């Protein structure tokens, strides 16, 4: 991530203790050319702490949950969970 905008920022910025700190880190990430790669790195490596790719821990969990395919078997075959 040598091209990352964060390379010139203190690491503490990306490991905040409150919502205001998260917003500051996200502001740094906003125009970063490697934002998507950074997010994927954190997700692929299951990094639980900090702001990566402009996403907080909670936001990354939502991304991962959104990618999970949840299907159930019904009498007439497989169906997406939640579909009627």
Secondary structure, DSSP 4 states (H G I P E B T S, - for coil): -TT-GGGGS-GGGGS-SSHHHHHHHHHHHTT-TTHHHHHHHHHHTT--SS-BTTB-HHHHHHHHHHHS--EEEETTEEEETT--
